[in-house]
Amino acid sequence: MMQTLATYIKLAVDINRGILAGGGVYHADCESVLLEDGSEQQNIWGADWNPTTQEVTYEALINIRPRQNNRSMEIADIKIREQVAQIAHKLLGNV
């Protein structure tokens, strides 16, 4: 997944299924992989993973979804942010 951007990984995380796709040029690249695998769009959130610091950031164009009360690129809901972080750390932590 590091081949695309070298210093961090773009992610799409399905908070319902507890899975993620990463490594695309755009978060939407990762999102489409999950959609093709059966995920539902309302459960997929964009984030970035920094393997050096093991940190997650929560900003992506795919996160703009007014119908789910998220009007910016950053995930506003703390519970969703925690779910995204938990899944990313579980699947990518210490790698």
N, C-alpha and C positions, 0 to 999 in steps of 0.2 A: 504493500500500500504506500510505502514511502517513495516509490519511484516517481510519482507524478509531481509532487511539490517539494520533496527533500527534507523540509524542516517540520512539517505538520501534516495531518491527514484530515481531509474533509470526510465527514460522516453523515449518514442518514440512519437514524435509530428508530426502530419500531418498538415503542414502549409497551405495547400490548403483548407482543411475541417475545420480547427480550433479546432481539437480535439486531445486528447492524450490518451495513455495507459501507465500505470505505475505499478511498484511494482515487476517486474521480477528480476530474478537473473542476467540476461543479458539484454542489450538493445534489442537484437534480439528477446527475448521473447515478449517484448512489441510490437516490430515491427510486429511480426507475427499475433498478435491480430488485429492490424490495417489492415494488408493485408487481413485477413479473413473477415474483415468488409467492404471491398471495397476500401480501400485507395490504391494509387499507390506508389510504392517504391520510385520514384524520389521526392516525396513530404514529405517523412518521414525522420526526423532527430533525432538523439540521443542526450540526455542531462541528467543532474542530477538536482534534486530539493532538496534543503536543507530547510525543513519546519521551522527550528529554525531561520535562518537568512533571509528566503524568497529569497534566491539567486539561480540563475541558472548557471550551468557550462555546457560547450558545447563540451565535449569530449566523444566519443564513437566509437567503432570499426565500427558500421554501417554507420558512416559518411565518411569513406574512399571510395570515388567514383570519380576516375579520369575523367570519362566521363562527370561529372558535375563540373569539375575543383576544386574538393576538394580532395587533395592528402594526407591529414593527418586525424588523429582521431578528431581533433578540427574543428568545423565549421569555415571556413575562411571568408565567405561572411557576412559582417556586417548586411545586410538587412535580411538574413535568421536568424541570431542570434537574431535580434530584434523581428522577428515574433515568434520564439520559446519562447523567454522570455515573450512576450505579452500574448501568449496563456497559458503558464504555470502560470503566475501571475493571469490571469483572472479565470482560472479553479481551481487553488490550493492556491492562495494567501489568507492569513488570515484564513487558515483551521487548 
